[in-house]
Amino acid sequence: MTQAHGHTQHGAQHGRHHEHGRHQEHGTGGEAEILDLDAEVLGEHIASITAWLPLHTGPHHVVDLGCGTGAGTFALLDRFPDSHVTAVDGSAGHLQRLRAKACARGVEERVSTVQADLDDAAWPDLGSPDLVWASASMHHMANPDRVLRTVHDLLTPGGLFAVVELAGFPRFLPESAPKDRPGLEERCHATTDRFNAEHMPHRGADWGPMLTAAGFTVEGEHTIAVNIEGSRSEAIGRYALGGLQRIRGAVAESLSPEDLTALDQLLDTGSPHSILRRDDLTMRTERTVWAARRT
């Protein structure tokens, strides 16, 4: 995830909830909930990405880099029933949560977890996978070119590397909302986007040229547009609430007093203006996947 995916300043680095290779252990609870919601709300879209992958045969050994709490891990296990997944993350808490899910689903024998900082020059032994999956994690790497070369050498010859990138943190409110401060959500994200442009310059990057430079042959690129009405999933409100809660600290000093008041009303679950009480939420985002082969 990350999803690779330090989140101590997650309020500013709101896309960083997927980044787990450099994760700091404190402050992981809320992030884990967002990751779980990501899997719940976007399960259908994640499954469509795994189905699109240009694989000649089902992979036997899969590595999930920056796995978070397992959204990609379990999608891959479902898609490839004969596979074993090695889930790699920097957060012990996320990996513990993933293992508990694996046990609850009865697939614990098909999952191994490895705690590692993917920015370290030396990685632990991850075997020779025939598929490596990195969802929303590559943009958090301090040296992504080195990571790409490491993955290239890690893969078995002919193996596939799937890089999934986010267009940004999802949007939920209509442009006309809230009524007294229309466009509030975009102003919040504009503030965090300026921070992320400095600290995560590869977020939203075109990974194709970088994959080619690392020795891969890019076999496909696929973008999936996400537009899910809140009426389809109660979890969308919780996702929107969690996301805005995590960026409030970063935007508070930049917002006008009127905007900050409106934001706090959205975040107040007891308020009639709470985002959980809105019936016009829609989750909007895009995800792009690159499929690159070690030839």
C-alpha positions as CSV (number, residue, x, y, z in Angstrom):
1,M,0.0,0.0,0.0
2,T,2.0,3.0,0.3
3,Q,1.6,2.0,0.4
4,A,6.7,2.1,1.7
5,H,3.5,3.4,2.5
6,G,6.0,7.5,8.4
7,H,2.8,8.9,9.0
8,T,3.4,10.9,12.0
9,Q,2.4,14.0,10.0
10,H,-0.3,12.3,8.2
11,G,-2.4,15.3,8.5
12,A,-0.1,17.0,6.0
13,Q,0.9,13.9,4.2
14,H,-2.6,12.8,3.6
15,G,-1.7,10.5,0.8
16,R,0.8,8.8,3.0
17,H,-1.7,6.5,4.6
18,H,-0.5,4.0,2.0
19,E,3.2,4.5,2.8
20,H,4.5,1.8,5.1
21,G,8.1,1.2,4.3
22,R,9.2,4.0,6.5
23,H,6.4,3.9,9.0
24,Q,6.8,5.3,12.5
25,E,5.0,3.2,15.0
26,H,3.1,5.9,16.9
27,G,-0.1,7.2,15.5
28,T,-1.0,4.2,13.4
29,G,-4.5,3.5,14.7
30,G,-6.3,6.1,12.6
31,E,-4.2,5.3,9.6
32,A,-5.0,1.6,9.9
33,E,-8.7,2.4,9.9
34,I,-8.3,4.4,6.7
35,L,-6.4,1.5,5.1
36,D,-9.1,-0.9,6.1
37,L,-11.8,1.5,4.7
38,D,-9.8,1.7,1.5
39,A,-10.1,-2.1,1.2
40,E,-13.8,-2.1,2.1
41,V,-14.8,0.7,-0.3
42,L,-12.5,0.0,-3.2
43,G,-12.5,-3.7,-3.1
44,E,-14.2,-4.0,-6.5
45,H,-11.7,-1.6,-8.1
46,I,-8.7,-3.3,-6.6
47,A,-10.0,-6.7,-7.9
48,S,-10.4,-5.2,-11.4
49,I,-6.7,-4.1,-11.3
50,T,-5.6,-7.6,-10.3
51,A,-7.8,-9.1,-13.1
52,W,-6.2,-6.7,-15.7
53,L,-2.6,-7.8,-15.0
54,P,-1.0,-9.4,-18.1
55,L,0.0,-12.7,-16.6
56,H,0.6,-15.8,-18.7
57,T,0.0,-18.1,-15.7
58,G,-1.0,-17.6,-12.1
59,P,1.9,-16.5,-10.0
60,H,3.0,-18.8,-7.2
61,H,5.0,-16.4,-5.1
62,V,3.8,-12.8,-4.8
63,V,5.5,-10.0,-2.8
64,D,3.3,-7.0,-1.7
65,L,5.6,-4.1,-1.0
66,G,4.1,-1.6,1.5
67,C,1.2,-3.9,2.2
68,G,-0.4,-1.8,4.9
69,T,-3.3,-3.7,6.5
70,G,-3.7,-6.0,3.5
71,A,-6.0,-4.5,0.9
72,G,-3.7,-5.7,-1.9
73,T,-2.6,-8.8,-0.2
74,F,-6.1,-10.3,0.1
75,A,-7.1,-9.1,-3.4
76,L,-4.1,-11.0,-4.7
77,L,-4.9,-14.1,-2.7
78,D,-8.4,-14.1,-4.0
79,R,-7.3,-13.5,-7.6
80,F,-4.6,-16.2,-7.5
81,P,-5.8,-19.1,-5.4
82,D,-2.6,-21.1,-5.8
83,S,-0.3,-18.2,-4.7
84,H,1.6,-17.4,-1.5
85,V,2.0,-13.7,-0.6
86,T,4.9,-12.2,1.3
87,A,3.5,-9.0,2.8
88,V,6.2,-6.4,3.5
89,D,5.7,-3.2,5.6
90,G,7.5,-1.0,8.0
91,S,4.7,-1.0,10.6
92,A,4.6,-3.9,13.0
93,G,1.0,-2.8,13.9
94,H,-0.2,-3.0,10.3
95,L,1.4,-6.4,9.9
96,Q,-0.2,-7.7,13.1
97,R,-3.6,-6.5,11.8
98,L,-3.0,-8.2,8.5
99,R,-2.1,-11.5,10.2
100,A,-5.2,-11.3,12.3
101,K,-7.3,-10.9,9.1
102,A,-5.5,-13.8,7.4
103,C,-6.4,-16.0,10.4
104,A,-10.0,-14.9,10.3
105,R,-10.2,-15.7,6.6
106,G,-8.5,-19.0,7.0
107,V,-5.6,-18.2,4.7
108,E,-2.8,-17.7,7.3
109,E,-0.8,-20.5,5.7
110,R,-0.7,-18.6,2.4
111,V,0.7,-15.4,3.9
112,S,4.1,-14.5,5.3
113,T,4.8,-11.1,6.8
114,V,8.1,-9.2,6.8
115,Q,8.8,-6.0,8.6
116,A,11.3,-3.9,6.7
117,D,12.2,-0.3,5.8
118,L,12.2,-0.4,2.0
119,D,14.4,2.7,1.9
120,D,17.3,0.6,3.4
121,A,20.0,-0.3,0.9
122,A,19.8,-3.9,2.0
123,W,16.5,-5.7,2.0
124,P,15.7,-8.9,3.9
125,D,15.5,-12.1,1.8
126,L,12.2,-12.0,0.0
127,G,12.9,-15.0,-2.2
128,S,12.4,-14.9,-6.0
129,P,8.8,-13.8,-6.6
130,D,7.1,-14.0,-10.0
131,L,4.9,-11.1,-9.2
132,V,5.7,-7.9,-7.1
133,W,2.8,-5.6,-6.2
134,A,3.3,-2.0,-5.0
135,S,0.1,-0.1,-4.5
136,A,0.5,3.6,-3.5
137,S,3.8,2.9,-2.0
138,M,6.5,3.8,-4.5
139,H,5.9,7.5,-4.2
140,H,7.0,7.4,-0.6
141,M,10.5,6.0,-1.4
142,A,13.4,8.3,-0.7
143,N,15.3,6.7,-3.7
144,P,12.7,5.2,-6.0
145,D,15.2,4.5,-8.8
146,R,17.1,2.2,-6.4
147,V,14.0,0.5,-5.3
148,L,12.9,-0.2,-8.9
149,R,16.3,-1.7,-9.6
150,T,16.1,-3.8,-6.5
151,V,12.7,-5.1,-7.5
152,H,14.0,-5.9,-11.0
153,D,16.8,-8.0,-9.6
154,L,14.4,-9.6,-7.0
155,L,11.9,-10.9,-9.6
156,T,12.4,-14.2,-11.3
157,P,13.2,-13.7,-15.0
158,G,9.9,-13.1,-16.8
159,G,8.3,-12.0,-13.6
160,L,5.9,-9.0,-13.4
161,F,6.0,-5.8,-11.4
162,A,2.7,-4.0,-10.8
163,V,2.9,-0.4,-9.7
164,V,-0.3,1.3,-8.6
165,E,-0.3,5.0,-8.2
166,L,-3.0,7.4,-6.8
167,A,-4.1,10.6,-8.4
168,G,-4.4,12.0,-4.9
169,F,-6.5,11.6,-1.8
170,P,-10.2,11.0,-2.7
171,R,-12.7,13.8,-2.8
172,F,-16.1,13.3,-1.2
173,L,-18.1,16.6,-1.1
174,P,-19.8,18.3,-4.0
175,E,-18.2,21.6,-5.1
176,S,-21.1,23.5,-3.7
177,A,-20.6,22.1,-0.2
178,P,-20.7,23.0,2.6
179,K,-23.5,25.5,1.9
180,D,-21.8,28.5,3.6
181,R,-18.2,27.7,2.5
182,P,-18.4,26.0,-1.0
183,G,-15.2,24.5,-2.2
184,L,-13.8,23.9,1.3
185,E,-12.6,20.4,0.5
186,E,-10.5,21.6,-2.4
187,R,-9.0,24.4,-0.4
188,C,-8.0,21.9,2.3
189,H,-6.4,19.6,-0.3
190,A,-4.6,22.5,-2.1
191,T,-2.8,23.2,1.2
192,T,-1.7,19.6,1.7
193,D,-0.8,19.2,-2.0
194,R,1.7,22.0,-1.7
195,F,3.3,20.2,1.2
196,N,3.3,16.8,-0.6
197,A,4.8,18.4,-3.8
198,E,7.8,19.2,-1.7
199,H,8.1,16.1,0.4
200,M,6.6,13.4,-2.0
201,P,7.6,14.6,-5.4
202,H,6.8,11.3,-7.0
203,R,3.2,11.1,-5.9
204,G,1.1,10.9,-9.0
205,A,4.2,10.3,-11.1
206,D,4.3,8.6,-14.5
207,W,6.2,5.5,-13.5
208,G,6.6,4.2,-17.1
209,P,9.8,5.9,-18.0
210,M,11.3,5.1,-14.6
211,L,10.4,1.4,-14.9
212,T,12.0,1.4,-18.4
213,A,15.2,3.0,-17.0
214,A,15.4,0.3,-14.3
215,G,15.5,-2.4,-17.0
216,F,11.8,-3.4,-17.1
217,T,9.7,-3.7,-20.3
218,V,6.4,-1.9,-19.6
219,E,3.7,-4.1,-21.1
220,G,0.7,-2.0,-20.2
221,E,-0.8,1.0,-18.4
222,H,-4.3,1.1,-17.1
223,T,-6.3,3.9,-15.4
224,I,-9.4,3.2,-13.3
225,A,-11.7,6.1,-12.5
226,V,-13.5,5.7,-9.1
227,N,-16.9,7.4,-8.6
228,I,-18.9,5.7,-5.8
229,E,-22.0,7.3,-4.5
230,G,-22.3,7.3,-0.7
231,S,-25.6,5.6,-0.9
232,R,-23.8,2.5,-2.1
233,S,-21.6,2.2,1.0
234,E,-22.0,3.5,4.5
235,A,-18.2,3.3,4.8
236,I,-17.7,6.3,2.5
237,G,-18.9,8.7,5.2
238,R,-16.4,7.1,7.7
239,Y,-13.7,7.3,5.0
240,A,-14.4,11.0,4.4
241,L,-14.5,11.7,8.1
242,G,-11.2,9.9,8.8
243,G,-9.4,11.6,5.9
244,L,-10.5,15.1,6.8
245,Q,-9.6,14.5,10.5
246,R,-6.1,13.5,9.5
247,I,-5.5,16.6,7.5
248,R,-7.0,19.2,9.8
249,G,-3.8,19.8,11.8
250,A,-1.9,20.6,8.6
251,V,-4.5,23.0,7.1
252,A,-5.7,24.8,10.3
253,E,-3.1,27.6,10.1
254,S,-3.7,28.1,6.4
255,L,-7.5,28.2,6.4
256,S,-9.6,31.3,7.0
257,P,-11.5,31.3,10.4
258,E,-14.7,30.8,8.5
259,D,-13.3,27.8,6.6
260,L,-11.9,26.3,9.8
261,T,-15.2,26.7,11.5
262,A,-17.0,24.9,8.6
263,L,-14.4,22.1,8.6
264,D,-14.8,21.6,12.4
265,Q,-18.6,21.4,11.9
266,L,-18.1,18.7,9.3
267,L,-15.8,16.8,11.7
268,D,-18.1,17.1,14.7
269,T,-20.1,13.8,14.6
270,G,-22.7,15.3,17.0
271,S,-23.3,18.3,14.8
272,P,-26.3,18.4,12.3
273,H,-23.6,19.6,9.8
274,S,-21.5,16.4,10.4
275,I,-20.1,14.8,7.2
276,L,-21.6,11.6,8.5
277,R,-25.1,13.1,8.1
278,R,-24.7,14.2,4.5
279,D,-26.6,12.3,1.8
280,D,-24.6,13.8,-1.1
281,L,-21.2,12.2,-0.6
282,T,-19.4,10.6,-3.6
283,M,-16.0,9.1,-3.5
284,R,-14.0,10.4,-6.5
285,T,-10.4,9.5,-7.4
286,E,-8.3,7.7,-10.0
287,R,-5.7,4.9,-9.8
288,T,-3.3,4.0,-12.5
289,V,-1.4,0.7,-12.7
290,W,1.7,0.0,-14.7
291,A,2.6,-3.6,-15.6
292,A,6.3,-4.1,-16.1
293,R,8.1,-7.3,-16.9
294,R,11.7,-8.4,-16.1
295,T,12.6,-9.8,-19.5
